[in-house]
Amino acid sequence: MISIIMPAYNAEQYIRNAIESIISQTYQDWELLIIDDNSSDNTLKIIDSYASDSRIRIFENTSNLGPAKARNLGLENAKGEYIAFLDADDFLHREKFESQLKFMQDNRLEMSHGNYCFCDDSGKISKKVYVSEKIDYFTLLKGNQFKIMTPLIVRNKIMDLRFPEVRHEDYAFYLDCLKRIPYSLAQVERLDSFVRVGHASVSSNKIKSAIWTWDIYYKYEKLGLLKSLYYFICYAYNGFVKHKII
């Protein structure tokens, strides 16, 4: 079984699409853990409309705790052999889990990932992103090629891992995963994940992302000044020059 963890905060515009992309999966042995992070819109009402599906488990935070704590609540309650994540404004191709799980089992993998697409509010694709086929800890340090929903991980390898309360918490979490798992492998031909791009300034987002990435290197990973500079230059080259990583 695959446990999919979905934090949700004021996501009424998109969350139904996200949930339906799980329900419509060709692989049906899953549970969906939705954590409503004290939404003030109709998000919880939409989530509750799916309560009759026993595979969907709903959790309600009484205050807004942020995505790290919401995902950690999901990790603490997950029962599946595999772990995946999906944000409430994104969605998946209906064959993602069937294809990705078979790929992992055929290759005896503990972690896999995939390519993804950026899309607008309507779901129209604006950019396709192809990532490295094989990613280990040191590859990931050179730039985060994962989106939150692209990896699928064997749960018993990360049973005690949790998302840290830092900016780019997903990057920090996947770096921690790859300290335990030798590498993640991708099906290079597939595009199975869809990321909605918000309306915030792209240049502003990139500046924030750069600051947060530096903090991951220097403060979270404690790489020291020289190593942090080296990996930050790699990140900048990959992200700003090659435009493959955002």
C-alpha positions as CSV (number, residue, x, y, z in Angstrom):
1,M,0.0,0.0,0.0
2,I,1.1,3.6,-0.7
3,S,0.4,6.2,1.9
4,I,0.0,9.7,0.3
5,I,0.3,12.6,2.6
6,M,-1.5,15.9,1.6
7,P,-1.3,19.0,3.8
8,A,-4.0,21.5,2.9
9,Y,-4.5,25.2,3.8
10,N,-7.0,27.5,2.1
11,A,-6.9,25.3,-1.0
12,E,-10.6,25.3,-2.0
13,Q,-9.8,26.3,-5.6
14,Y,-7.6,23.2,-6.3
15,I,-7.9,20.5,-3.7
16,R,-10.8,18.6,-5.4
17,N,-8.5,18.2,-8.5
18,A,-5.7,17.0,-6.2
19,I,-7.9,14.4,-4.5
20,E,-9.5,13.2,-7.7
21,S,-6.0,12.7,-9.2
22,I,-5.5,10.2,-6.4
23,I,-8.9,8.5,-6.6
24,S,-8.4,8.0,-10.3
25,Q,-5.1,6.3,-10.0
26,T,-4.9,2.9,-11.9
27,Y,-3.1,1.6,-8.8
28,Q,-5.8,1.4,-6.1
29,D,-4.0,0.1,-3.0
30,W,-3.5,3.4,-1.3
31,E,-4.5,5.6,1.6
32,L,-4.7,9.3,1.4
33,L,-4.0,11.2,4.6
34,I,-5.3,14.8,4.3
35,I,-4.2,17.2,7.0
36,D,-6.3,20.4,7.1
37,D,-4.1,23.1,8.6
38,N,-6.9,25.2,10.1
39,S,-8.2,26.5,6.8
40,S,-10.5,29.5,6.9
41,D,-12.2,28.9,3.5
42,N,-14.2,25.9,2.3
43,T,-11.2,23.5,2.1
44,L,-12.4,21.3,5.0
45,K,-15.9,21.2,3.7
46,I,-14.6,19.9,0.4
47,I,-12.3,17.3,2.1
48,D,-15.3,16.1,4.2
49,S,-17.3,15.4,1.1
50,Y,-14.8,12.5,0.5
51,A,-15.2,11.1,4.0
52,S,-17.3,8.1,2.7
53,D,-14.2,6.7,1.0
54,S,-12.5,4.6,3.8
55,R,-9.1,5.0,2.1
56,I,-9.2,8.8,2.8
57,R,-8.2,9.7,6.4
58,I,-8.9,13.3,7.5
59,F,-7.0,15.2,10.2
60,E,-7.7,18.7,11.5
61,N,-5.2,21.0,13.0
62,T,-6.8,23.4,15.5
63,S,-4.3,26.1,14.6
64,N,-2.2,26.8,11.5
65,L,1.1,24.9,12.0
66,G,2.6,25.0,8.6
67,P,3.4,22.3,6.0
68,A,6.2,20.7,7.9
69,K,4.2,19.9,11.0
70,A,1.2,18.9,8.8
71,R,3.3,16.4,6.8
72,N,4.8,15.1,10.0
73,L,1.4,14.3,11.4
74,G,0.8,12.3,8.2
75,L,4.1,10.5,8.6
76,E,3.2,9.6,12.2
77,N,-0.1,8.0,11.1
78,A,0.9,6.4,7.8
79,K,0.4,2.7,7.4
80,G,1.6,2.0,3.9
81,E,4.7,0.2,2.7
82,Y,5.5,3.2,0.6
83,I,5.3,7.0,1.3
84,A,4.5,9.7,-1.2
85,F,3.4,13.4,-0.8
86,L,1.1,15.7,-2.8
87,D,0.4,19.3,-2.1
88,A,-3.3,20.4,-2.3
89,D,-2.8,22.6,-5.4
90,D,-0.9,20.0,-7.5
91,F,-2.0,16.8,-9.2
92,L,-0.8,13.6,-10.7
93,H,-1.1,11.5,-13.9
94,R,-3.5,8.6,-13.3
95,E,-0.8,6.0,-14.0
96,K,1.9,7.5,-11.8
97,F,1.8,5.1,-8.9
98,E,1.2,2.0,-10.9
99,S,4.2,2.8,-13.2
100,Q,6.5,4.1,-10.5
101,L,5.8,1.2,-8.1
102,K,6.4,-1.4,-10.8
103,F,9.7,0.4,-11.7
104,M,10.8,0.3,-8.1
105,Q,9.9,-3.4,-7.6
106,D,11.5,-4.4,-10.9
107,N,14.8,-2.6,-10.0
108,R,14.6,-3.3,-6.2
109,L,14.7,0.3,-5.4
110,E,14.2,2.0,-2.0
111,M,13.5,5.4,-3.6
112,S,12.5,6.6,-7.0
113,H,11.5,10.0,-8.6
114,G,10.4,11.4,-11.9
115,N,10.1,14.3,-14.2
116,Y,7.4,17.0,-13.8
117,C,5.5,19.8,-15.5
118,F,4.8,23.3,-14.5
119,C,1.2,24.4,-15.3
120,D,-1.1,27.4,-14.9
121,D,-4.2,27.7,-12.7
122,S,-6.3,25.9,-15.4
123,G,-3.8,22.9,-15.5
124,K,-2.4,23.9,-18.9
125,I,1.3,22.9,-19.2
126,S,3.7,25.8,-19.4
127,K,7.1,23.9,-19.0
128,K,8.4,20.4,-18.9
129,V,11.3,19.6,-16.6
130,Y,13.5,16.6,-17.1
131,V,15.7,15.7,-14.1
132,S,18.8,13.5,-13.6
133,E,18.1,9.8,-14.0
134,K,20.1,8.9,-10.9
135,I,20.3,11.2,-7.8
136,D,22.3,10.6,-4.7
137,Y,22.9,12.9,-1.7
138,F,25.8,14.8,-3.4
139,T,23.8,15.2,-6.7
140,L,20.9,16.7,-4.7
141,L,23.2,19.1,-2.9
142,K,23.9,20.7,-6.3
143,G,20.3,21.7,-6.7
144,N,16.9,20.3,-5.7
145,Q,15.7,18.3,-8.6
146,F,12.7,16.9,-6.7
147,K,9.3,18.3,-6.4
148,I,7.4,17.3,-3.3
149,M,5.3,14.7,-5.2
150,T,7.9,13.2,-7.5
151,P,9.6,10.7,-5.0
152,L,8.2,7.4,-3.9
153,I,10.0,6.0,-0.8
154,V,10.0,2.7,1.1
155,R,8.6,3.7,4.4
156,N,10.7,1.5,6.7
157,K,13.8,3.3,5.5
158,I,12.6,6.7,6.8
159,M,10.4,5.6,9.7
160,D,11.8,8.2,12.2
161,L,12.5,11.0,9.7
162,R,10.5,14.2,9.9
163,F,10.3,17.4,8.0
164,P,12.4,20.1,9.8
165,E,10.8,23.5,10.5
166,V,13.0,25.4,8.0
167,R,12.4,27.1,4.7
168,H,12.7,24.6,1.9
169,E,11.7,21.9,4.4
170,D,11.1,19.4,1.5
171,Y,14.7,19.9,0.2
172,A,16.0,19.3,3.7
173,F,13.8,16.2,4.2
174,Y,14.9,14.6,0.9
175,L,18.6,15.3,1.7
176,D,18.0,13.4,4.9
177,C,16.4,10.6,3.0
178,L,19.4,10.3,0.8
179,K,21.8,10.0,3.8
180,R,20.1,6.7,4.4
181,I,19.2,5.6,0.9
182,P,22.1,5.2,-1.6
183,Y,20.3,6.9,-4.5
184,S,17.0,7.5,-6.2
185,L,16.3,6.4,-9.8
186,A,13.9,7.8,-12.3
187,Q,11.9,6.6,-15.3
188,V,13.5,9.0,-17.7
189,E,10.6,8.9,-20.3
190,R,7.7,9.7,-18.0
191,L,6.1,13.0,-17.0
192,D,3.7,12.2,-14.2
193,S,3.6,15.1,-11.8
194,F,2.0,18.6,-12.3
195,V,3.0,21.6,-10.3
196,R,0.8,24.8,-10.4
197,V,2.8,28.0,-10.6
198,G,1.5,30.8,-8.4
199,H,1.2,34.5,-9.3
200,A,4.1,35.8,-7.2
201,S,7.0,37.4,-9.0
202,V,9.3,34.9,-10.5
203,S,12.4,37.0,-9.7
204,S,11.3,37.5,-6.1
205,N,10.7,33.8,-5.7
206,K,14.2,33.0,-7.0
207,I,15.8,35.4,-4.6
208,K,14.0,33.9,-1.7
209,S,14.8,30.4,-2.9
210,A,18.5,31.3,-3.2
211,I,18.5,32.6,0.4
212,W,16.7,29.5,1.7
213,T,19.0,27.2,-0.3
214,W,22.1,28.9,1.2
215,D,20.6,28.4,4.7
216,I,20.1,24.7,3.9
217,Y,23.8,24.3,3.1
218,Y,25.3,26.5,5.8
219,K,22.8,26.2,8.7
220,Y,21.0,22.9,8.2
221,E,23.6,20.7,6.6
222,K,26.4,22.6,8.4
223,L,28.7,22.1,5.4
224,G,31.0,25.0,6.3
225,L,31.7,28.1,4.3
226,L,33.8,26.7,1.5
227,K,31.6,23.6,0.8
228,S,28.5,25.8,1.1
229,L,29.9,28.2,-1.5
230,Y,30.8,25.3,-3.8
231,Y,27.3,23.8,-3.7
232,F,25.6,27.2,-3.9
233,I,27.5,28.0,-7.1
234,C,26.4,24.6,-8.5
235,Y,22.8,25.4,-7.5
236,A,23.1,28.9,-9.1
237,Y,24.5,27.4,-12.3
238,N,21.8,24.7,-12.6
239,G,19.0,27.0,-11.6
240,F,19.7,30.3,-13.2
241,V,21.9,29.5,-16.2
242,K,20.6,26.1,-17.4
243,H,17.0,26.8,-16.2
244,K,16.4,23.1,-15.4
245,I,15.9,23.6,-11.7
246,I,13.7,26.2,-10.1
